Amino acid sequence: MGDVFKALADPTRRAILDELADRDGQTLFELCSRLVMKHQLDSTRQAISQHLDVLEAAGLIEARREGRYKFHSINRGPLEHIVDRWLERP
Amino acid sequence: MRIYVTSVFVDDQAKAERFYTQVLGFQTKFDIPLGEARWLSVVAPDDPDGTQLLLEPDGHPAARPFKEALVADGIPFTSFAVDDIEAEHRRLEGLGVRFTQPPTAMGPTTTAVFDDTCGNLIQIAQLPEG
């Protein structure tokens, strides 16, 4: 399991999570289009793919194959642990 | 110089002709036998003299791995313009077309992406007016 905080430290990776929170289950193409059109982030597809790998290693997104397509979804589990750690009072 | 034809690689020309005419609504322009394959092209019904879309066999060994890699990443092979993308999305879904991306505003243009059943993803785009 990668580091959630390290994964969240990058603005492009936070923008990826913003877009997946807007609509879950996106192809790499849709994510890249949204990043360039809505966030002016014109990273290469390879760079975005590597960001997705970091987010996936931290458990913040999941990739699922459906037939010939691959869709990316947000996984809020690790974020809930952050809330539990500091915001939940005993 | 003018662009009179563009092409998509299809896995089966007969199936592609059915999909591109009966489902998408294009009409066959030329259907000329050429050995094993056909010179098979379609045009938009309201622009029959416009650019043809050639439904080209994907028999070359490099074509299929290329197509599969694009599809896995959700990348459309080409893009067609529509006047009302929401209506077109509803119409095509009603005909059983599988969308990998529903209509989504990408700046001033709204796009959607669907599977052409012949091994490609295709984008439709509603372009800004004027």
gemmi code that builds the backbone of each chain (N, CA, C; Angstrom):
import gemmi

chains = {
    "A": [
        ("MET", (0.844, -1.203, 0.000), (0.000, 0.000, 0.000), (0.875, 1.247, 0.000)),
        ("GLY", (0.711, 2.112, -1.007), (1.494, 3.345, -1.072), (1.001, 4.369, -0.053)),
        ("ASP", (1.692, 5.483, 0.000), (1.390, 6.520, 0.976), (0.253, 7.412, 0.462)),
        ("VAL", (-0.847, 7.467, 1.204), (-1.998, 8.286, 0.808), (-1.618, 9.764, 0.767)),
        ("PHE", (-0.819, 10.197, 1.740), (-0.475, 11.623, 1.808), (0.434, 12.018, 0.650)),
        ("LYS", (1.362, 11.133, 0.319), (2.234, 11.404, -0.824), (1.397, 11.446, -2.113)),
        ("ALA", (0.433, 10.548, -2.210), (-0.417, 10.515, -3.405), (-1.230, 11.801, -3.525)),
        ("LEU", (-1.666, 12.335, -2.394), (-2.507, 13.530, -2.416), (-1.689, 14.817, -2.536)),
        ("ALA", (-0.371, 14.713, -2.400), (0.469, 15.914, -2.381), (0.582, 16.573, -3.754)),
        ("ASP", (0.219, 15.853, -4.811), (0.404, 16.372, -6.159), (-0.906, 16.980, -6.699)),
        ("PRO", (-0.848, 18.219, -7.213), (-2.079, 18.876, -7.675), (-2.757, 18.148, -8.838)),
        ("THR", (-1.974, 17.538, -9.724), (-2.598, 16.799, -10.834), (-3.374, 15.605, -10.297)),
        ("ARG", (-2.799, 14.926, -9.306), (-3.504, 13.758, -8.749), (-4.763, 14.194, -8.003)),
        ("ARG", (-4.718, 15.366, -7.368), (-5.945, 15.856, -6.713), (-6.993, 16.205, -7.769)),
        ("ALA", (-6.560, 16.765, -8.904), (-7.508, 17.081, -9.989), (-8.123, 15.800, -10.551)),
        ("ILE", (-7.333, 14.743, -10.626), (-7.871, 13.445, -11.098), (-8.983, 12.985, -10.153)),
        ("LEU", (-8.735, 13.095, -8.845), (-9.758, 12.686, -7.871), (-10.994, 13.591, -7.972)),
        ("ASP", (-10.779, 14.915, -8.207), (-11.918, 15.831, -8.398), (-12.794, 15.348, -9.552)),
        ("GLU", (-12.163, 14.973, -10.652), (-12.927, 14.576, -11.838), (-13.613, 13.227, -11.647)),
        ("LEU", (-12.956, 12.314, -10.921), (-13.605, 11.015, -10.662), (-14.747, 11.174, -9.663)),
        ("ALA", (-14.621, 12.186, -8.761), (-15.722, 12.459, -7.837), (-16.912, 13.029, -8.607)),
        ("ASP", (-16.637, 13.737, -9.710), (-17.698, 14.303, -10.547), (-18.431, 13.201, -11.308)),
        ("ARG", (-17.670, 12.273, -11.871), (-18.285, 11.116, -12.541), (-17.355, 9.933, -12.395)),
        ("ASP", (-17.851, 8.903, -11.776), (-17.035, 7.716, -11.519), (-17.008, 6.817, -12.753)),
        ("GLY", (-15.912, 6.086, -12.891), (-15.854, 5.108, -13.979), (-15.465, 5.734, -15.303)),
        ("GLN", (-14.282, 6.324, -15.367), (-13.842, 6.989, -16.601), (-12.675, 6.249, -17.249)),
        ("THR", (-12.645, 6.334, -18.585), (-11.485, 5.831, -19.319), (-10.338, 6.826, -19.157)),
        ("LEU", (-9.139, 6.365, -19.485), (-7.969, 7.251, -19.465), (-8.197, 8.445, -20.395)),
        ("PHE", (-8.816, 8.196, -21.542), (-9.071, 9.266, -22.508), (-9.971, 10.350, -21.924)),
        ("GLU", (-11.051, 9.935, -21.256), (-11.967, 10.925, -20.677), (-11.256, 11.735, -19.598)),
        ("LEU", (-10.483, 11.056, -18.753), (-9.747, 11.760, -17.697), (-8.779, 12.784, -18.291)),
        ("CYS", (-8.022, 12.380, -19.304), (-7.065, 13.303, -19.933), (-7.798, 14.492, -20.547)),
        ("SER", (-8.952, 14.233, -21.195), (-9.718, 15.321, -21.807), (-10.187, 16.297, -20.745)),
        ("ARG", (-10.692, 15.760, -19.620), (-11.177, 16.633, -18.544), (-10.036, 17.448, -17.943)),
        ("LEU", (-8.878, 16.820, -17.759), (-7.749, 17.522, -17.145), (-7.288, 18.675, -18.027)),
        ("VAL", (-7.288, 18.443, -19.337), (-6.798, 19.499, -20.221), (-7.846, 20.595, -20.385)),
        ("MET", (-9.134, 20.207, -20.496), (-10.167, 21.209, -20.764), (-10.612, 21.950, -19.502)),
        ("LYS", (-10.616, 21.273, -18.370), (-11.167, 21.893, -17.158), (-10.089, 22.366, -16.190)),
        ("HIS", (-8.890, 21.795, -16.301), (-7.821, 22.171, -15.352), (-6.581, 22.695, -16.067)),
        ("GLN", (-6.635, 22.796, -17.374), (-5.482, 23.268, -18.170), (-4.223, 22.454, -17.854)),
        ("LEU", (-4.426, 21.178, -17.561), (-3.300, 20.287, -17.272), (-3.027, 19.451, -18.523)),
        ("ASP", (-2.044, 19.870, -19.304), (-1.817, 19.167, -20.560), (-0.650, 18.175, -20.441)),
        ("SER", (-0.667, 17.396, -19.356), (0.346, 16.346, -19.204), (0.153, 15.293, -20.289)),
        ("THR", (1.201, 14.560, -20.570), (1.074, 13.482, -21.546), (0.208, 12.365, -20.959)),
        ("ARG", (-0.306, 11.546, -21.871), (-1.108, 10.403, -21.442), (-0.279, 9.473, -20.558)),
        ("GLN", (0.991, 9.332, -20.882), (1.884, 8.480, -20.070), (2.019, 9.035, -18.664)),
        ("ALA", (2.145, 10.366, -18.553), (2.290, 10.983, -17.232), (1.024, 10.769, -16.410)),
        ("ILE", (-0.137, 10.938, -17.048), (-1.402, 10.731, -16.321), (-1.519, 9.266, -15.904)),
        ("SER", (-1.095, 8.386, -16.793), (-1.129, 6.958, -16.486), (-0.274, 6.657, -15.241)),
        ("GLN", (0.879, 7.326, -15.142), (1.740, 7.120, -13.963), (1.095, 7.697, -12.706)),
        ("HIS", (0.429, 8.838, -12.829), (-0.311, 9.393, -11.680), (-1.392, 8.406, -11.221)),
        ("LEU", (-2.045, 7.793, -12.190), (-3.093, 6.816, -11.846), (-2.493, 5.627, -11.089)),
        ("ASP", (-1.288, 5.214, -11.504), (-0.618, 4.108, -10.806), (-0.341, 4.475, -9.344)),
        ("VAL", (0.105, 5.724, -9.098), (0.387, 6.165, -7.728), (-0.905, 6.178, -6.901)),
        ("LEU", (-1.973, 6.711, -7.505), (-3.261, 6.764, -6.797), (-3.777, 5.357, -6.517)),
        ("GLU", (-3.571, 4.451, -7.470), (-4.041, 3.081, -7.287), (-3.231, 2.390, -6.186)),
        ("ALA", (-1.898, 2.639, -6.152), (-1.042, 2.026, -5.118), (-1.434, 2.522, -3.728)),
        ("ALA", (-1.929, 3.767, -3.654), (-2.363, 4.321, -2.369), (-3.793, 3.903, -2.035)),
        ("GLY", (-4.411, 3.144, -2.924), (-5.772, 2.663, -2.680), (-6.838, 3.714, -2.917)),
        ("LEU", (-6.470, 4.839, -3.553), (-7.435, 5.932, -3.732), (-8.276, 5.776, -4.997)),
        ("ILE", (-7.805, 4.991, -5.924), (-8.627, 4.677, -7.095), (-8.522, 3.181, -7.389)),
        ("GLU", (-9.504, 2.735, -8.151), (-9.491, 1.349, -8.607), (-9.687, 1.350, -10.114)),
        ("ALA", (-8.971, 0.456, -10.770), (-9.151, 0.302, -12.210), (-9.844, -1.035, -12.428)),
        ("ARG", (-10.882, -1.024, -13.238), (-11.525, -2.310, -13.543), (-11.652, -2.462, -15.051)),
        ("ARG", (-11.392, -3.685, -15.475), (-11.551, -4.011, -16.889), (-12.974, -4.451, -17.112)),
        ("GLU", (-13.598, -3.913, -18.153), (-14.941, -4.350, -18.515), (-14.878, -4.662, -19.992)),
        ("GLY", (-14.783, -5.946, -20.296), (-14.585, -6.300, -21.698), (-13.270, -5.725, -22.184)),
        ("ARG", (-13.330, -4.952, -23.261), (-12.117, -4.418, -23.859), (-11.745, -3.055, -23.289)),
        ("TYR", (-12.597, -2.515, -22.391), (-12.332, -1.187, -21.861), (-11.794, -1.264, -20.444)),
        ("LYS", (-11.130, -0.182, -20.023), (-10.632, -0.069, -18.657), (-11.176, 1.232, -18.065)),
        ("PHE", (-11.874, 1.102, -16.926), (-12.477, 2.266, -16.283), (-11.829, 2.507, -14.928)),
        ("HIS", (-11.692, 3.776, -14.557), (-11.082, 4.165, -13.284), (-12.156, 4.742, -12.359)),
        ("SER", (-12.108, 4.297, -11.096), (-13.094, 4.755, -10.116), (-12.378, 5.236, -8.872)),
        ("ILE", (-13.019, 6.176, -8.160), (-12.467, 6.678, -6.909), (-12.795, 5.686, -5.790)),
        ("ASN", (-11.869, 5.539, -4.859), (-12.114, 4.721, -3.666), (-11.895, 5.607, -2.442)),
        ("ARG", (-12.986, 5.910, -1.744), (-12.906, 6.876, -0.643), (-12.418, 6.258, 0.666)),
        ("GLY", (-12.221, 4.952, 0.683), (-11.829, 4.253, 1.915), (-10.661, 4.910, 2.646)),
        ("PRO", (-9.508, 5.105, 1.982), (-8.351, 5.694, 2.672), (-8.637, 7.101, 3.192)),
        ("LEU", (-9.525, 7.839, 2.524), (-9.852, 9.200, 2.986), (-10.655, 9.135, 4.280)),
        ("GLU", (-11.507, 8.119, 4.385), (-12.288, 7.963, 5.623), (-11.380, 7.645, 6.802)),
        ("HIS", (-10.300, 6.906, 6.551), (-9.343, 6.633, 7.636), (-8.702, 7.917, 8.139)),
        ("ILE", (-8.451, 8.865, 7.209), (-7.858, 10.144, 7.616), (-8.822, 10.876, 8.547)),
        ("VAL", (-10.093, 10.858, 8.170), (-11.109, 11.524, 8.995), (-11.165, 10.858, 10.372)),
        ("ASP", (-11.161, 9.521, 10.377), (-11.231, 8.792, 11.651), (-10.045, 9.152, 12.551)),
        ("ARG", (-8.890, 9.351, 11.907), (-7.665, 9.519, 12.690), (-7.661, 10.819, 13.502)),
        ("TRP", (-8.171, 11.904, 12.875), (-8.044, 13.195, 13.565), (-9.375, 13.874, 13.885)),
        ("LEU", (-10.394, 13.547, 13.128), (-11.648, 14.291, 13.339), (-12.619, 13.584, 14.278)),
        ("GLU", (-12.521, 12.278, 14.357), (-13.422, 11.544, 15.263), (-12.891, 11.657, 16.689)),
        ("ARG", (-13.697, 12.225, 17.574), (-13.260, 12.345, 18.971), (-13.727, 11.118, 19.748)),
        ("PRO", (-12.879, 10.696, 20.688), (-13.227, 9.500, 21.453), (-14.459, 9.741, 22.340)),
    ],
    "B": [
        ("MET", (-5.625, 20.837, -52.976), (-5.825, 19.498, -52.416), (-7.021, 19.504, -51.471)),
        ("ARG", (-7.820, 18.452, -51.528), (-9.005, 18.381, -50.662), (-9.050, 17.020, -49.975)),
        ("ILE", (-9.661, 16.966, -48.831), (-9.862, 15.678, -48.163), (-11.217, 15.137, -48.618)),
        ("TYR", (-11.213, 14.074, -49.397), (-12.474, 13.535, -49.922), (-12.863, 12.243, -49.201)),
        ("VAL", (-11.895, 11.623, -48.524), (-12.203, 10.358, -47.845), (-11.337, 10.264, -46.596)),
        ("THR", (-11.917, 9.654, -45.552), (-11.142, 9.293, -44.378), (-11.599, 7.884, -44.018)),
        ("SER", (-10.885, 7.192, -43.143), (-11.247, 5.795, -42.985), (-11.227, 5.335, -41.540)),
        ("VAL", (-11.985, 4.292, -41.279), (-11.869, 3.548, -40.024), (-11.575, 2.097, -40.390)),
        ("PHE", (-10.756, 1.456, -39.555), (-10.455, 0.036, -39.761), (-11.541, -0.792, -39.086)),
        ("VAL", (-12.218, -1.630, -39.858), (-13.311, -2.427, -39.291), (-12.974, -3.922, -39.391)),
        ("ASP", (-13.501, -4.691, -38.433), (-13.159, -6.115, -38.412), (-14.008, -6.926, -39.394)),
        ("ASP", (-15.111, -6.332, -39.880), (-16.021, -7.061, -40.769), (-16.790, -6.012, -41.568)),
        ("GLN", (-16.586, -5.981, -42.877), (-17.195, -4.907, -43.662), (-18.724, -4.984, -43.702)),
        ("ALA", (-19.274, -6.205, -43.766), (-20.735, -6.328, -43.828), (-21.365, -5.827, -42.529)),
        ("LYS", (-20.763, -6.230, -41.412), (-21.269, -5.778, -40.100), (-21.111, -4.264, -39.981)),
        ("ALA", (-19.985, -3.750, -40.449), (-19.729, -2.310, -40.364), (-20.745, -1.541, -41.206)),
        ("GLU", (-21.048, -2.055, -42.400), (-22.024, -1.348, -43.244), (-23.376, -1.271, -42.541)),
        ("ARG", (-23.772, -2.397, -41.880), (-25.049, -2.373, -41.153), (-25.014, -1.339, -40.032)),
        ("PHE", (-23.939, -1.343, -39.243), (-23.875, -0.438, -38.095), (-23.833, 1.024, -38.542)),
        ("TYR", (-22.972, 1.299, -39.524), (-22.784, 2.711, -39.910), (-23.993, 3.261, -40.669)),
        ("THR", (-24.776, 2.389, -41.321), (-25.974, 2.885, -42.019), (-27.213, 2.744, -41.137)),
        ("GLN", (-27.511, 1.515, -40.663), (-28.787, 1.302, -39.961), (-28.800, 1.913, -38.568)),
        ("VAL", (-27.664, 1.926, -37.888), (-27.637, 2.464, -36.527), (-27.237, 3.937, -36.540)),
        ("LEU", (-26.084, 4.242, -37.137), (-25.630, 5.639, -37.109), (-26.420, 6.521, -38.078)),
        ("GLY", (-26.882, 5.937, -39.193), (-27.719, 6.703, -40.115), (-27.001, 7.262, -41.342)),
        ("PHE", (-25.752, 6.829, -41.578), (-25.089, 7.231, -42.813), (-25.679, 6.434, -43.974)),
        ("GLN", (-25.325, 6.801, -45.222), (-25.779, 6.005, -46.363), (-24.581, 5.568, -47.205)),
        ("THR", (-24.738, 4.386, -47.797), (-23.640, 3.831, -48.591), (-23.415, 4.704, -49.826)),
        ("LYS", (-22.162, 5.065, -50.065), (-21.819, 5.895, -51.237), (-21.264, 5.007, -52.353)),
        ("PHE", (-20.217, 4.263, -52.040), (-19.642, 3.341, -53.018), (-19.503, 1.966, -52.398)),
        ("ASP", (-19.761, 0.962, -53.213), (-19.560, -0.415, -52.772), (-18.994, -1.164, -53.972)),
        ("ILE", (-17.678, -1.192, -54.054), (-17.000, -1.719, -55.238), (-16.139, -2.907, -54.833)),
        ("PRO", (-16.387, -4.087, -55.427), (-15.573, -5.255, -55.053), (-14.111, -5.050, -55.464)),
        ("LEU", (-13.205, -5.361, -54.550), (-11.766, -5.253, -54.825), (-11.113, -6.513, -54.291)),
        ("GLY", (-11.162, -7.595, -55.047), (-10.606, -8.848, -54.557), (-11.406, -9.330, -53.349)),
        ("GLU", (-10.717, -9.619, -52.268), (-11.393, -10.138, -51.079), (-12.210, -9.069, -50.380)),
        ("ALA", (-11.793, -7.817, -50.506), (-12.456, -6.736, -49.784), (-13.263, -5.874, -50.746)),
        ("ARG", (-13.910, -4.874, -50.227), (-14.698, -3.945, -51.053), (-14.205, -2.527, -50.777)),
        ("TRP", (-14.299, -1.670, -51.788), (-14.178, -0.228, -51.533), (-15.563, 0.189, -51.066)),
        ("LEU", (-15.701, 0.301, -49.767), (-17.011, 0.504, -49.161), (-16.969, 1.813, -48.382)),
        ("SER", (-17.751, 2.776, -48.849), (-17.721, 4.058, -48.152), (-19.137, 4.543, -47.877)),
        ("VAL", (-19.265, 5.326, -46.823), (-20.563, 5.904, -46.453), (-20.412, 7.422, -46.365)),
        ("VAL", (-21.570, 8.091, -46.484), (-21.603, 9.555, -46.362), (-22.801, 9.944, -45.496)),
        ("ALA", (-22.776, 11.175, -45.022), (-23.924, 11.699, -44.285), (-25.057, 11.947, -45.271)),
        ("PRO", (-26.300, 11.546, -44.931), (-27.423, 11.685, -45.878), (-27.692, 13.142, -46.280)),
        ("ASP", (-27.411, 14.088, -45.377), (-27.658, 15.492, -45.744), (-26.437, 16.135, -46.406)),
        ("ASP", (-25.401, 15.334, -46.671), (-24.216, 15.852, -47.369), (-23.609, 14.735, -48.218)),
        ("PRO", (-24.410, 14.234, -49.199), (-23.985, 13.037, -49.953), (-22.737, 13.261, -50.798)),
        ("ASP", (-22.412, 14.517, -51.088), (-21.191, 14.795, -51.852), (-20.028, 15.172, -50.941)),
        ("GLY", (-20.253, 15.074, -49.635), (-19.223, 15.454, -48.674), (-18.189, 14.352, -48.488)),
        ("THR", (-17.360, 14.534, -47.490), (-16.277, 13.588, -47.219), (-16.842, 12.195, -46.955)),
        ("GLN", (-16.222, 11.206, -47.614), (-16.651, 9.817, -47.404), (-15.882, 9.212, -46.243)),
        ("LEU", (-16.580, 8.309, -45.567), (-15.919, 7.498, -44.544), (-15.742, 6.098, -45.141)),
        ("LEU", (-14.492, 5.703, -45.315), (-14.175, 4.402, -45.890), (-14.155, 3.361, -44.769)),
        ("LEU", (-14.926, 2.295, -44.944), (-14.946, 1.211, -43.955), (-13.920, 0.180, -44.433)),
        ("GLU", (-12.738, 0.304, -43.898), (-11.577, -0.383, -44.446), (-11.242, -1.628, -43.614)),
        ("PRO", (-11.003, -2.771, -44.254), (-10.707, -3.996, -43.493), (-9.444, -3.836, -42.640)),
        ("ASP", (-9.484, -4.409, -41.416), (-8.335, -4.252, -40.511), (-7.434, -5.483, -40.554)),
        ("GLY", (-7.327, -6.090, -41.742), (-6.588, -7.345, -41.876), (-5.088, -7.255, -41.648)),
        ("HIS", (-4.503, -6.081, -41.782), (-3.054, -5.968, -41.555), (-2.733, -6.355, -40.118)),
        ("PRO", (-1.682, -7.187, -39.904), (-1.417, -7.687, -38.550), (-1.182, -6.589, -37.511)),
        ("ALA", (-0.766, -5.407, -37.947), (-0.519, -4.333, -36.974), (-1.806, -3.622, -36.567)),
        ("ALA", (-2.866, -3.787, -37.369), (-4.074, -2.984, -37.148), (-4.793, -3.367, -35.851)),
        ("ARG", (-4.929, -4.660, -35.607), (-5.740, -5.059, -34.446), (-5.100, -4.715, -33.109)),
        ("PRO", (-3.781, -5.020, -32.920), (-3.166, -4.600, -31.646), (-3.267, -3.091, -31.427)),
        ("PHE", (-3.129, -2.333, -32.508), (-3.250, -0.870, -32.438), (-4.656, -0.483, -31.975)),
        ("LYS", (-5.670, -1.078, -32.603), (-7.055, -0.765, -32.229), (-7.348, -1.156, -30.786)),
        ("GLU", (-6.869, -2.345, -30.399), (-7.156, -2.820, -29.033), (-6.531, -1.913, -27.990)),
        ("ALA", (-5.318, -1.412, -28.281), (-4.650, -0.521, -27.324), (-5.407, 0.797, -27.197)),
        ("LEU", (-5.912, 1.319, -28.307), (-6.700, 2.555, -28.239), (-7.966, 2.340, -27.426)),
        ("VAL", (-8.663, 1.245, -27.711), (-9.936, 0.974, -27.028), (-9.723, 0.814, -25.526)),
        ("ALA", (-8.647, 0.119, -25.122), (-8.393, -0.111, -23.694), (-8.249, 1.211, -22.947)),
        ("ASP", (-7.665, 2.211, -23.610), (-7.502, 3.517, -22.974), (-8.666, 4.468, -23.263)),
        ("GLY", (-9.676, 3.979, -23.966), (-10.868, 4.788, -24.215), (-10.693, 5.825, -25.307)),
        ("ILE", (-9.688, 5.646, -26.167), (-9.369, 6.677, -27.157), (-10.161, 6.456, -28.442)),
        ("PRO", (-10.968, 7.440, -28.846), (-11.743, 7.277, -30.081), (-10.856, 7.362, -31.320)),
        ("PHE", (-11.245, 6.597, -32.333), (-10.474, 6.559, -33.583), (-10.722, 7.810, -34.421)),
        ("THR", (-11.996, 8.289, -34.385), (-12.314, 9.512, -35.114), (-13.524, 10.157, -34.462)),
        ("SER", (-13.973, 11.263, -35.004), (-15.023, 12.046, -34.366), (-16.007, 12.556, -35.414)),
        ("PHE", (-17.305, 12.462, -35.097), (-18.349, 12.979, -35.988), (-19.101, 14.106, -35.288)),
        ("ALA", (-19.502, 15.105, -36.056), (-20.251, 16.232, -35.494), (-21.737, 15.914, -35.454)),
        ("VAL", (-22.402, 16.303, -34.368), (-23.854, 16.160, -34.254), (-24.428, 17.506, -33.799)),
        ("ASP", (-25.735, 17.721, -34.134), (-26.365, 18.994, -33.751), (-26.822, 18.964, -32.302)),
        ("ASP", (-27.332, 17.800, -31.852), (-27.904, 17.696, -30.503), (-27.371, 16.410, -29.873)),
        ("ILE", (-26.329, 16.551, -29.076), (-25.638, 15.351, -28.591), (-26.470, 14.581, -27.581)),
        ("GLU", (-27.287, 15.283, -26.777), (-28.133, 14.576, -25.802), (-29.146, 13.697, -26.533)),
        ("ALA", (-29.755, 14.256, -27.575), (-30.753, 13.503, -28.343), (-30.088, 12.314, -29.048)),
        ("GLU", (-28.898, 12.540, -29.583), (-28.188, 11.475, -30.301), (-27.780, 10.358, -29.328)),
        ("HIS", (-27.347, 10.749, -28.134), (-26.976, 9.777, -27.096), (-28.191, 8.917, -26.728)),
        ("ARG", (-29.336, 9.563, -26.529), (-30.563, 8.817, -26.183), (-30.949, 7.877, -27.315)),
        ("ARG", (-30.905, 8.390, -28.552), (-31.302, 7.595, -29.709), (-30.404, 6.364, -29.845)),
        ("LEU", (-29.093, 6.561, -29.752), (-28.157, 5.449, -29.955), (-28.232, 4.457, -28.800)),
        ("GLU", (-28.358, 4.948, -27.562), (-28.498, 4.018, -26.437), (-29.756, 3.178, -26.595)),
        ("GLY", (-30.817, 3.812, -27.097), (-32.066, 3.096, -27.351), (-31.889, 1.981, -28.372)),
        ("LEU", (-30.900, 2.142, -29.257), (-30.619, 1.118, -30.262), (-29.576, 0.113, -29.768)),
        ("GLY", (-29.205, 0.239, -28.477), (-28.292, -0.737, -27.887), (-26.821, -0.385, -28.022)),
        ("VAL", (-26.523, 0.844, -28.425), (-25.113, 1.236, -28.572), (-24.508, 1.450, -27.187)),
        ("ARG", (-23.262, 0.937, -27.033), (-22.563, 1.008, -25.746), (-21.691, 2.255, -25.708)),
        ("PHE", (-21.951, 3.147, -24.749), (-21.138, 4.353, -24.593), (-20.095, 4.147, -23.494)),
        ("THR", (-18.836, 4.527, -23.747), (-17.822, 4.523, -22.690), (-17.750, 5.886, -22.014)),
        ("GLN", (-18.311, 6.901, -22.660), (-18.381, 8.233, -22.054), (-19.694, 8.889, -22.463)),
        ("PRO", (-20.560, 9.198, -21.501), (-21.802, 9.896, -21.835), (-21.476, 11.337, -22.215)),
        ("PRO", (-22.444, 12.089, -22.761), (-22.162, 13.476, -23.142), (-21.560, 14.247, -21.966)),
        ("THR", (-20.405, 14.859, -22.204), (-19.663, 15.560, -21.164), (-19.139, 16.864, -21.753)),
        ("ALA", (-19.370, 17.969, -21.038), (-18.866, 19.266, -21.512), (-17.359, 19.293, -21.356)),
        ("MET", (-16.678, 19.504, -22.469), (-15.223, 19.664, -22.461), (-14.960, 21.079, -22.967)),
        ("GLY", (-15.030, 22.036, -22.064), (-14.975, 23.421, -22.510), (-16.235, 23.718, -23.315)),
        ("PRO", (-16.118, 24.434, -24.439), (-17.301, 24.821, -25.212), (-17.891, 23.669, -26.040)),
        ("THR", (-17.153, 22.582, -26.160), (-17.611, 21.432, -26.948), (-18.093, 20.340, -26.003)),
        ("THR", (-19.192, 19.680, -26.374), (-19.643, 18.532, -25.592), (-19.378, 17.282, -26.405)),
        ("THR", (-18.756, 16.293, -25.756), (-18.391, 15.077, -26.479), (-18.958, 13.852, -25.777)),
        ("ALA", (-19.067, 12.777, -26.533), (-19.431, 11.472, -25.989), (-18.676, 10.436, -26.822)),
        ("VAL", (-18.510, 9.224, -26.274), (-17.725, 8.197, -26.964), (-18.493, 6.876, -26.916)),
        ("PHE", (-18.606, 6.228, -28.080), (-19.309, 4.938, -28.122), (-18.511, 3.905, -28.907)),
        ("ASP", (-18.932, 2.655, -28.769), (-18.293, 1.508, -29.412), (-18.992, 1.240, -30.742)),
        ("ASP", (-18.228, 1.158, -31.832), (-18.847, 0.959, -33.153), (-19.065, -0.525, -33.484)),
        ("THR", (-18.813, -1.412, -32.547), (-18.978, -2.873, -32.667), (-18.017, -3.504, -33.679)),
        ("CYS", (-17.164, -2.673, -34.290), (-16.220, -3.179, -35.291), (-14.784, -3.017, -34.815)),
        ("GLY", (-14.643, -2.806, -33.480), (-13.310, -2.721, -32.908), (-12.807, -1.309, -32.653)),
        ("ASN", (-13.712, -0.321, -32.759), (-13.290, 1.072, -32.548), (-14.201, 1.778, -31.559)),
        ("LEU", (-13.635, 2.772, -30.898), (-14.446, 3.758, -30.213), (-14.548, 4.975, -31.125)),
        ("ILE", (-15.721, 5.593, -31.127), (-15.991, 6.751, -31.981), (-16.519, 7.878, -31.103)),
        ("GLN", (-16.008, 9.070, -31.356), (-16.492, 10.231, -30.609), (-17.554, 10.951, -31.415)),
        ("ILE", (-18.582, 11.447, -30.723), (-19.468, 12.430, -31.345), (-19.294, 13.725, -30.581)),
        ("ALA", (-19.412, 14.838, -31.298), (-19.144, 16.137, -30.693), (-20.195, 17.139, -31.128)),
        ("GLN", (-20.725, 17.848, -30.141), (-21.588, 19.001, -30.439), (-20.705, 20.233, -30.294)),
        ("LEU", (-20.430, 20.870, -31.435), (-19.467, 21.975, -31.469), (-20.172, 23.272, -31.099)),
        ("PRO", (-19.407, 24.252, -30.597), (-20.022, 25.533, -30.265), (-20.643, 26.162, -31.514)),
        ("GLU", (-21.758, 26.856, -31.341), (-22.439, 27.462, -32.493), (-21.660, 28.664, -32.988)),
        ("GLY", (-21.741, 28.853, -34.316), (-21.104, 30.044, -34.923), (-19.702, 29.824, -35.064)),
    ],
}
model = gemmi.Model(1)
for chain_id, residues in chains.items():
    chain = gemmi.Chain(chain_id)
    for i, (resn, *xyz) in enumerate(residues, 1):
        res = gemmi.Residue()
        res.name, res.seqid = resn, gemmi.SeqId(i, " ")
        for name, pos in zip(("N", "CA", "C"), xyz):
            atom = gemmi.Atom()
            atom.name, atom.element = name, gemmi.Element(name[0])
            atom.pos, atom.b_iso = gemmi.Position(*pos), 0.0
            res.add_atom(atom)
        chain.add_residue(res)
    model.add_chain(chain)
structure = gemmi.Structure()
structure.add_model(model)
structure.setup_entities()
